[in-house]
Amino acid sequence: MPPKKAVKEEKILLGRPGNNLKSGIVGLANVGKSTLFQAITRCSLGNPANFPFATIDPEEARVVVPDERYDWLCQHYKPVSKVPANLTVYDIAGLTRGASTGAGLGNAFLSHIRAVDAIFQVVRCFDDAEIIHVEGDVDPVRDLQIINDELRIKDIEFVEKNLEALKKQTARGGQSLEMRKLKEEQAIVESILSWLVDEKKPVIKKSWGNKEVEVINNLMLLTAKPVIFLINLSENDYVRQKNKHLLKIKQWIDENSPGDPIIPISVSLEERLAGMSDEEAAEECKKLGTKSAIPKLVVLMRSVLNLISFFTTGPDEVRQWSIRKGTKAPQAAGVIHTDFEKTFIQAVVFRYADLKELGDEAAVKSGGKLLTKGKEYVMEDGDIVLFKAGAAKG
């Protein structure tokens, strides 16, 4: 008999499963978080102020994700209804040194971070005598270290409590299947604790196996969340793309959080642009020889959340749907309606790139680019799809 074909184990992603994932704006007090939140979301929520903890409860808003594919599809189909993808963003209260032990808003702040899936970490690199810095002066590397330490210390505390509870259970002994699982989980939690204490690195910076990822996801650790670093510059420095702190910041991130994206941004410029019409903002950017960083950071955040898009199209509606990478067709259908996942029959799929190249759906079909896929089909970014499902049972 021929050897059995090896079954490839699917890699489990860090983070909560789901398609409605949230990002939080995090940083020390008075670094520009609430002003950035208002600029990104173009709303008056948030509470920019020149004193610590002006924001206490997190504000929430949704941001449209810019996507040229969606824009082209809307122009092509001219639908009655247009529904773009969006990203949920939270403005979280400013952290302070000692938050892990309850200082400032302490545990409330850290619980708000635990509730989001990824972090925009704002780092202040501008001097302004009128805007107080909670540490007394502008030193972005020190600020980065404070946030890094506070999140890691809180994770250590949380993991230690979890380990203590597991040890009480495994101390009973025995060889049951349940006990073996508990001992295996205990060993994983011990390795997570060792990484945090000995390596002093975020949990997300180690390559974990599937069983370890399952445990980490249940713990919802702060340092297991992806981070995008937003370097808040003065408007002048942003236009010049120069600042005395940038090299030191890059060196710190390379050493402590390697691979994480770094985006220079001027929150003061973004605040001005957000108050203009699209045409006025474009003209202002042209005059300054620069462009807004917000579209880039929204698209990048969606990417680090492992979110991709599929589209449903037609003259009635063009809609962009968000799913996590690796989602199979029935689960993608379930995003549209839960009954579609239960009664899934097949997916009729074609690629956005093929439609754009060939011009219309008839040409896609005659060119052999219209595909019929079953339950094991893994959705790809840019799929245009029609799901076929049976009648739901009453």
Salt bridges, closest charged atoms under 4 A:
GLU10 OE2 - LYS328 NZ 3.54
ASP67 OD2 - ARG69 NH2 2.78
ASP117 OD1 - ARG16 NE 2.74
GLU135 OE1 - ARG97 NH2 2.94
ASP137 OD1 - ARG142 NH1 2.51
ASP143 OD2 - HIS133 NE2 2.90
ASP143 OD1 - ARG142 NH2 2.99
ASP149 OD1 - ARG152 NH2 3.85
ASP155 OD1 - ARG114 NH2 3.91
GLU157 OE2 - LYS154 NZ 3.28
GLU157 OE2 - LYS161 NZ 3.53
GLU184 OE2 - LYS211 NZ 3.08
GLU235 OE2 - ARG272 NH2 2.79
ASP237 OD1 - ARG240 NH2 2.71
ASP254 OD2 - LYS250 NZ 2.77
ASP260 OD1 - LYS205 NZ 2.73
ASP278 OD1 - ARG42 NH1 3.78
GLU284 OE2 - ARG272 NH2 2.99
GLU284 OE1 - LYS287 NZ 3.40
GLU317 OE1 - ARG319 NE 3.25
ASP339 OD2 - HIS337 ND1 3.93
ASP339 OD1 - LYS342 NZ 3.97
GLU376 OE1 - LYS328 NZ 2.59
GLU380 OE2 - ARG351 NH2 3.69
ASP381 OD2 - ARG69 NH1 3.26
ASP383 OD1 - ARG351 NH1 2.83
